[in-house]
Amino acid sequence: MPNFAPDPRDSIDLFGQRYVVQPHPQASTLPFSLEAARSLVYQLRDEKGEYFALKVFRKKYRDPHLIKSAEVLSHVENFKGLHAARRRIVLPSDPAARKYQNLEYAMLMSWIHGKAWFDVLWQAQQERYWLDPYTAIHLCDCFLEIIEGLEIAGIAHTDISPGNVVVKFNTNDVQLVDLENLYMPGTPSPPQPNLGSAGYRHRSGDKGETTWRPEGDRYGAAVLAAEMLIIANPVLGRKATDEGFFTDHCETSQGMNRYKEAQVWLKAIVPEFALVFERSWFADSLEECPRISELREPINELVNNSAPIPPPSPDRIRWMALH
């Protein structure tokens, strides 16, 4: 039985509807697909012109646990920032799965429009791209509002990292993707709980502690929120990597050097946030990291003041990047 490996404009029937595989915007001879650690995601379009994502899991992660995962996600599909929770799963008995073996447990969901935070970091590094502080602070507040809402409900995404956070700057919208391992009280642990992604992993993850817990997002969210503010500094932004700005945690010299650079900037623009971030950075465990509400409070206060935050002068930016 063959695998689903489509060309652009190939069609596939799913759940009684026909979908067409879309061409890549920069290479029309290739399908529009996004590669993730556990899956390959294709962009499809239905007969009404609406766009969808078909998430095809790699063989290692293709198992019945995904059925329960889809059921769990149905309870949070109306949460802010979780549009990707609205999905349908291709069961092994589905005609599509009988035709293509790799479509077993594939998931169909709405396409999340925007830019992955990974791409923002890449632009900052390669194209000297940066955000103005006003935009950065509003985006950071929106991101933390979503994570705060999950934490209040006792839920955690469990893998807050650049590929799983999608942003739209014109509306300051933030969406979380890759939701299959969402932690929720009373649900069974996935076969392979996450330890946290490189650059966003608490030091306890190096010792085998997983993020499968209510506090699982605290450290990764603190790091990514800090990055949203760091990208407002073009000098620091150019130091971004595929594993974020910090690249590591407080027990490594690389992580500490990056932290010290970032803190000078963070203290200059949002000093109260910098203090809470410091506690997250040095916390001995995920449970000891500050709650997301503490991290968000100083950011939200700035947003509610509704006053544009003037960017530091170029000389000040250079000084802060060097001290």
C-alpha positions in Angstrom: 0.0 0.0 0.0 1.5 3.3 -1.1 2.1 6.4 1.1 0.4 9.7 0.5 3.1 11.8 -1.2 1.1 14.2 -3.4 2.1 16.6 -6.2 0.6 20.1 -6.3 -3.0 20.1 -7.3 -3.6 16.4 -6.6 -6.9 15.8 -4.9 -7.9 13.6 -2.0 -11.3 12.7 -0.6 -11.7 13.0 3.1 -14.9 12.8 5.2 -17.1 13.0 2.1 -15.4 16.2 0.7 -12.8 16.7 -2.0 -9.6 18.6 -1.1 -6.9 19.8 -3.5 -3.2 19.9 -2.5 -1.9 23.5 -2.8 1.4 24.4 -4.5 4.2 26.0 -2.5 4.1 29.8 -2.8 7.8 29.9 -3.6 8.0 26.7 -5.7 4.9 25.9 -7.7 6.2 22.4 -8.7 6.2 21.4 -5.0 3.3 20.8 -2.6 2.9 23.4 0.1 4.1 21.3 3.1 5.6 22.1 6.5 8.0 19.6 8.2 7.8 19.2 11.9 9.5 16.8 14.3 6.6 14.4 14.4 4.7 15.0 11.2 4.4 16.6 7.7 1.6 19.1 7.2 0.1 19.7 3.8 -2.0 22.7 2.9 -5.3 21.7 1.2 -8.1 23.7 -0.2 -11.8 22.6 -0.4 -14.4 23.3 -3.1 -15.5 26.4 -1.2 -12.0 27.9 -1.3 -11.3 27.4 2.4 -7.8 26.3 3.4 -7.0 23.3 5.6 -4.0 21.5 7.1 -3.6 17.8 6.8 -1.2 16.6 9.4 0.4 13.3 8.5 2.3 11.7 11.3 5.6 9.9 11.0 5.4 6.1 11.5 6.9 6.3 15.0 4.1 8.6 16.2 1.2 7.0 14.4 -0.7 5.1 17.1 -4.2 4.9 18.6 -3.3 7.4 21.3 -4.0 10.1 18.7 -7.7 9.2 18.8 -7.8 10.0 22.5 -5.8 13.2 21.8 -8.4 14.4 19.3 -11.2 13.7 21.8 -9.3 15.8 24.5 -8.8 18.6 22.1 -12.5 18.9 21.4 -12.9 20.2 25.0 -10.6 23.2 24.3 -11.3 24.1 20.7 -13.0 27.4 21.9 -10.0 28.5 24.0 -8.2 31.6 22.8 -5.3 30.7 20.7 -6.3 27.1 20.1 -8.1 27.2 16.7 -5.9 24.2 15.7 -7.8 22.1 18.2 -10.8 21.9 15.8 -9.9 18.8 13.8 -11.1 15.4 12.5 -9.0 12.3 12.6 -8.6 9.7 9.8 -9.3 6.3 11.3 -7.7 3.1 10.0 -11.0 2.1 8.6 -11.4 5.3 6.5 -11.1 4.8 2.7 -8.3 7.3 2.6 -6.3 5.3 5.2 -7.0 2.1 3.3 -5.6 3.7 0.1 -2.6 5.4 1.7 -1.0 3.7 4.7 0.6 6.8 6.1 -2.8 8.5 6.5 -3.8 6.3 9.5 -4.5 8.8 12.3 -3.8 11.8 10.1 -5.7 14.9 11.2 -7.6 17.5 9.2 -7.9 21.0 10.7 -8.3 24.6 9.6 -5.1 26.1 8.2 -3.6 28.6 10.7 -2.6 31.7 8.8 0.4 33.6 10.1 4.1 33.2 10.6 5.7 30.7 12.9 7.9 32.3 15.5 10.7 30.2 14.1 10.5 32.2 10.9 10.5 35.5 12.8 13.8 34.4 14.5 15.2 33.4 11.2 14.4 36.8 9.7 15.9 38.6 12.7 19.1 36.6 12.2 19.4 36.6 8.4 17.5 39.8 7.3 18.2 42.1 10.3 14.4 42.2 11.0 13.1 43.5 14.2 9.8 44.6 15.8 9.2 48.1 17.3 8.9 47.8 21.1 5.2 48.8 21.0 4.3 45.8 18.7 6.6 43.5 20.6 5.0 44.2 24.0 1.4 43.8 22.6 2.3 40.5 20.9 4.0 39.3 24.1 0.8 40.1 26.1 -1.4 38.2 23.6 0.9 35.2 23.8 1.0 35.2 27.6 -2.8 35.7 27.8 -3.2 32.4 25.9 -0.8 30.5 28.1 -2.3 32.1 31.2 -5.8 30.9 30.1 -4.4 27.3 29.8 -2.7 27.4 33.2 -5.8 28.7 34.9 -7.7 25.7 33.5 -4.9 23.3 34.7 -3.8 22.7 31.1 -0.4 22.8 29.4 0.6 22.7 25.8 3.9 20.9 26.9 6.1 22.0 24.0 6.2 25.8 23.8 8.8 26.4 21.1 9.2 28.5 17.9 7.6 26.0 15.5 4.5 25.7 17.6 3.7 29.4 18.0 2.1 31.2 15.0 1.8 35.0 15.0 0.0 37.6 12.9 1.4 41.1 13.5 -1.4 43.1 11.9 -3.9 41.8 14.4 -1.5 40.7 17.3 -3.1 37.3 17.0 -1.2 34.3 18.4 -2.2 30.6 17.8 -0.6 27.4 19.2 -0.2 24.4 17.0 1.1 20.8 17.5 -1.5 20.2 20.2 -1.5 16.4 20.3 0.4 16.1 23.6 -1.7 18.6 25.5 -1.7 18.0 29.2 -5.2 18.0 30.8 -6.1 16.6 34.2 -7.4 13.1 34.1 -6.0 12.3 30.6 -3.5 9.5 30.0 0.1 10.4 29.4 1.3 10.2 25.8 3.6 7.3 24.9 6.6 9.7 24.7 6.0 12.8 27.0 8.0 15.9 26.0 11.1 17.0 27.8 11.0 20.5 26.2 12.6 21.6 22.9 16.2 22.6 22.7 16.6 26.3 23.8 13.3 26.2 25.7 14.0 23.2 27.9 14.3 23.7 31.6 17.5 22.2 33.0 15.4 19.5 34.8 14.5 18.2 31.3 18.2 17.2 30.9 17.6 14.9 33.9 14.5 13.3 32.4 11.8 15.5 33.9 9.0 15.9 31.4 6.6 18.8 30.7 3.6 16.5 31.1 2.3 18.5 34.2 0.2 21.6 34.9 3.3 23.7 35.2 4.8 22.3 32.0 4.6 25.5 30.0 6.0 27.9 32.6 9.7 27.9 31.6 9.3 27.6 27.8 6.6 30.4 27.8 8.9 32.6 29.8 11.8 32.1 27.4 9.6 32.7 24.3 7.9 35.7 25.8 11.4 37.2 26.6 12.3 36.6 22.9 9.3 38.5 21.7 10.8 41.5 23.6 14.4 40.8 22.5 13.4 40.9 18.8 12.7 44.7 19.4 16.5 45.0 19.7 18.0 44.6 16.2 21.5 43.9 17.6 20.3 41.1 19.9 17.9 39.8 17.3 20.7 39.1 14.8 22.0 36.6 17.4 18.9 34.4 17.1 19.4 30.8 16.1 17.4 27.8 15.1 17.1 27.0 18.9 16.0 30.5 19.8 18.0 33.4 21.3 19.1 31.8 24.6 19.9 28.4 23.0 20.4 26.7 26.4 19.7 27.1 30.1 21.3 28.5 33.2 23.7 25.6 33.7 25.7 26.3 30.6 28.0 29.1 29.7 26.3 29.7 26.4 22.9 30.1 28.1 24.2 32.3 30.8 26.0 34.6 28.4 22.9 35.0 26.3 20.8 35.6 29.5 23.1 38.4 30.7 22.9 40.2 27.3 19.1 39.8 27.3 18.6 41.0 30.9 20.2 44.4 30.2 17.7 45.0 27.4 14.7 43.6 29.3 15.5 45.7 32.4 15.6 48.8 30.1 12.2 48.3 28.5 10.1 46.3 31.1 12.1 46.0 34.3 9.3 44.3 36.3 9.1 41.6 33.6 12.9 41.1 33.8 12.7 40.4 37.5 10.0 37.7 37.0 11.9 36.3 34.1 15.0 36.0 36.3 13.1 33.8 38.7 12.0 31.6 35.9 15.5 31.3 34.5 17.0 30.2 37.8 14.1 28.1 39.1 15.1 24.7 40.3 12.0 23.0 38.8 9.1 23.8 36.5 6.9 23.9 39.7 9.1 26.7 41.1 8.9 28.8 38.0 6.6 31.8 38.5 3.0 31.4 37.3 2.2 32.8 33.9 0.0 35.5 35.4 3.0 36.9 37.3 5.0 37.0 34.1 2.2 38.7 32.2 1.2 41.3 34.8 3.9 43.9 34.0 3.4 43.4 30.2 -0.4 43.8 30.5 0.1 47.0 32.6 2.0 48.5 29.7 -0.6 47.5 27.2 -3.4 48.9 29.3 -1.6 52.2 29.5 -2.2 52.5 25.7 0.9 54.7 25.3 3.4 54.0 22.6 6.8 52.9 24.0 9.6 55.0 22.4 12.4 52.8 21.1 15.8 53.5 22.6 18.2 55.5 20.4 20.6 53.5 18.1 23.5 54.4 20.4 21.6 53.1 23.4 20.7 49.8 21.5 24.4 49.2 20.7 25.4 50.0 24.3 22.9 47.6 25.7 24.0 44.8 23.3 27.6 45.2 24.5 27.1 45.5 28.3 
